[in-house]
């Protein structure tokens, strides 16, 4: 990725975090990011291509953040703390714009809309190897680790949809806490 493209992408992610992207025009996004719509088209092809690039960049950052947590010792309080901290991160109000954009782009990909299609399977397949390795490092047998990794991913995403739809912070936090208790119990 070119340095100019990387800088533009960072500026757009900052704009996403500060004001959201919603149905804003490419010109409006470009102005807010300190560039022209032509430069965004040059680097990303279209508004849709920019949205995909933003989601991919944010997802990569989140995978790196998750990897930094490292393996968790099953049965220890560290497990519950890690799930709670992960949930606090994703459920933070500051993350809402990122989460809404992710689900919007994911849904558009599931409908077969280009260029979002490439996000559909990647939203799972880019996470599973890393989460599976963390599960294995935490002591899960190889055959079980991938299933647990998929459960973790599905649970977090499902609760994020719940939170975005209902705004029920207390209920979703209680659900993640109960899941962490079940995981801790083994």
Buried (B, 14 or more C-beta within 10 A) or exposed (E): EEEEBEBBBEBBBEBBBEEBBEEBEBEBBBBBBEBEBEBBBEBBEEBBBBBBBBBBBBBEEBBEEBEEEEBBEBEEEBBBEBBBEBBEEBBEEEBBBBBBBBBBBBEBBBEEEEBBBEBBEBBBEBBBEBBBBBBBEBBBEEEEBBEBBBBBBEBBBEBBEBBBEEEEEEEBBEBBBEBBEEBBEE
